[in-house]
Amino acid sequence: MNCEIFQLKELDVDQFEIREVLRCIFHTIVFHRALGLVQPKEIDLELFDITYVQCGDVEVERKIDEKITQFIDRVEKHPNRKHQICLSFYEVRNKQATWFTNKVERHYWEHWYVNLSVAHHPKADSGKSHHPKVVNAGESASEERDAQRSGLESSLREVLFQIIKCGNEKKDHIPSVPNIEGASFPFEITISRFCFWDGNAQENAPDRASKHAQLIGSAVNGGWFSFSSWLVSKCPLIEIKMDMVIWSLQLHPGLLFL
């Protein structure tokens, strides 16, 4: 089974905008992959002039909100950095148990990577001042925030159109529908543990993450990471986890030259 990977456009967001942005994106993805009977529910964003549709499934809403909260907690610990969160669809298959495998395994058939560049701007001072320089600085900051908000709204619309376009054009890899109602396919949301982008370690990444990022970056540049991705998608009996990849690269650098 082929596994499709979609990298969504990077969005520049402030911390307080994360929840609405991710809710909009994740629910849009799930809705366009809900092939059974759903009860569409339109949601108007509070921060942006955008309306999106949910499946009307309480469990889906709970699961998405729970992961978004975890993501925000991580962002608060590592502010002013780029972060990635992924929604993955999979199907569960039963298989014959052996000494090194479980009876049930997940076959991932689609990954949606959401890329956020998160900034933290201090809240505007609520105190009033009549000093001309203070007033001008406040007006300038307000105009900057309005421009940023407008730019994010435009970019978010592009991401939603990207989801709709990819969802409609890429369908051959979708497995048969297991349910007749609700969000048809099981999914999971995972948060990247590393502060890196395009295979390169960020200068402001924590030391403990920087080495991991450099290892992955070297693997990407050397073609090894592409090979591992191909291996996961082509060999259903082999499931490679990111932690295992990093662990293997650290213990066996020679793997990069396979």
N, C-alpha and C positions, 0 to 999 in steps of 0.2 A: 504494500500500500504506500502510495506517495504521501509525503507530508509537505503541505504548502506553508511557506513562511512569508509573512507580511510585515514589513518595517514601515510603520506609520510616520508621517512627517513630524519632526521635532517641534515641540511647542515650548515657548518661553512663558512660564507661569510664575505667579507669586504664590506663596504658601497657602494663603486663604482661598485661592482659586482652585486648588488641586482637587478637592472633593467633587465639585460640580463638573469639572472637566472630565475626570475619570468616570464618574457616573454616566455622563452623556456618551462617552466613547464605548465603555463596556456594555451598556444596555443596547446601544445601537448594533454592536457586533453580535450579541446574543440574539437579538430580535431577528436579524437577517440570517441567522443560522437555526432559527426555530422553525422546523419544517412541519410540525404538527399543528394542532388546534390551539390557538392562543387567544387571549383577551387583551388586545392592544390598548395601551393607556398612554395618552399624550402628557408629556411633562414639559412645563415651561421653566427654563433656567432663570434663576434670580439675578445672576450677575451679567448675563448676556441675552441678547434678543434672539434666542434660539429655542426651538421646540424639538424634542426627540421623542421616540416611542419606546416604551417598555413592554415586556411580554405579559405583564400583569401576574407574574408568578412571585409569591411572597418569599419562597425559598431562594430564588435567584437574587432578589433584592437584598436579602439578609447576607448571602454569601459575598456579593459584590461590596456591600458596605463594610463588611468585616475586614476584607482585604484592603480596602482603601484606607481604613483606619490604621491598619498595620503599616501601610506604605507611608502615611503621613507621620507616624511615629518615627519611622526611620529617617525621613527627610529632616525632621526637627533635630535629630542627632547629627546629621551631616548637611547643614544648610549651604546654600549658594553653590550647589554642585549639580551635575547632570545625573539623572536617575532613569532607570528603565524598569518597567513592569510588563509582564506578559500574560495574556489570556490564551490558554491552550485548550483545544477540543480533543477528546480522545474517546475511544470505545473500549469497553472491558471485555476481555476474552478469557474463557476458561481453557486451560491446557493441562496436559498430563504432568503431574508433579515429578520432579527429579531431585537429586540431592543438592543442586545448586539453583533451583528456581522455585517460585511459588506456584500455586494452582491458578491464580488469577494474575493477569498482566494487563497493563494499559498500552494501547496502540494509539499514539498521537498522530492525528491527521491534519492538524492545522495549528499554527502559532501566530498570534497577533502581538507584535512588540510595540508598546507605547513609550515614546522617548520624551522626557521632560527635562528642560533646563530650568531649575528652580532657583528663584531669587527671593530674598527676604528684605522687604522695605519696611522700615519702622513706620508705625502709624503716625499720621499727621498730628501735630500738637493742637489740642483743642483750645488752648489758651489764646486769648485775643491780644493783638498788639497793633498799635497804630504807627509804628515806625515804618517808614517807606521801604527800607531794605528788607525788613521781615515780611511785609506784605507782598513785595515782589517775589521773594523767594518762595513764599507759600503758593502764590499763583503759578509760578513756574513748575513747582512740584506737582500741583494739581493737573496742569496741562500735560505733564509728562505721564502721569498715571492714566489720564484719559486716553492718550495716544497708545499707551501700552495695552490698555483694555480693548481698544478698538482693533489693534493689530492681532491680539489673541483671538478675538471673536472671529475675525476673518480667517485666521489660520485654523481655528477649530472647525469652521464650516468646510474648509478644504479637507480636513481629516475625515469628517463625516461623509463627504462625497467620495473620498478615497475608499472608505470602508464599503460603501454601497457599490462602487464600481468593481472593486476586487471581489466582493461577495457574489455579485451577479455573473462575473466573467469566469471565475474559478470555481467550478462545481464538480468536475470529473473525479476528484479525489474524495468526495464526501461519501461515507459508507451508507448502507441502507438505514432507514429511519427505525430506531428501536422502540419509540413510543408514539402514541397518537395524539398526545396533548402536552402542553407545557413546553419548556425548553427541551427539545428532543434529545440533544446530545449532552452527556456529562462534560463539564469543563473545570479547569482549575486556574487559579491566578497565582503567579509566582513573582516574587520581588527579587531583582538582581542584587547580589551582595557586593557588587563591585562598582566603584566610581570610575568608569572608563568609557570611552566613546570611540567608535570606529576602530577598535582594536588597539588603541593607544591609552596609556595610563595618563590620568589627569594630573597636572602639577599640584593641585590642591587636594588630591586624594589622600586618605590616611595611609601611613606607611605600610600597615598590614594588608591593605588592599592593593597598593601600588605594585608590589612584586607579583601578585596574582595577575594583575592586569597586563603587566609586561610579558609574562609567560604566555597569556592568551594572545596578546598582540603578536608575539613571535610565531605562535602556532598559526595564526590567521595569515600572516605574511608568507609563511612557509608552505601554506596549502594544507597543512595537517588538519586544521579545524574544519575545512571544507570536507575533507575525507571523513572525519568523524561524524559530521552532519549527514553525509551520504550514507554512512554505515548504519546510523540510527534509523533512517527512513527506509532502507532496503532490507535490513535484517530484523524482523520482528522479535527474534529471540534475544536480541542484544539491546539493552537499554543503558545508555551512557549518561550518567548524571554529571553536572558541572563540577561538583566537588571531586568526583572520581577523576575527571579529566585533569583538574588542577593538581590533585595529589599525584597522579601518574607523571605529569610533566615535571613536578618538583623532584621526584625520586628517580626518574628515568629521562633525563634531558635528551637522550638519544632518540626518543620517540618522535621528536620534531623532524628527524631526518628519514622517517619511514617513507 
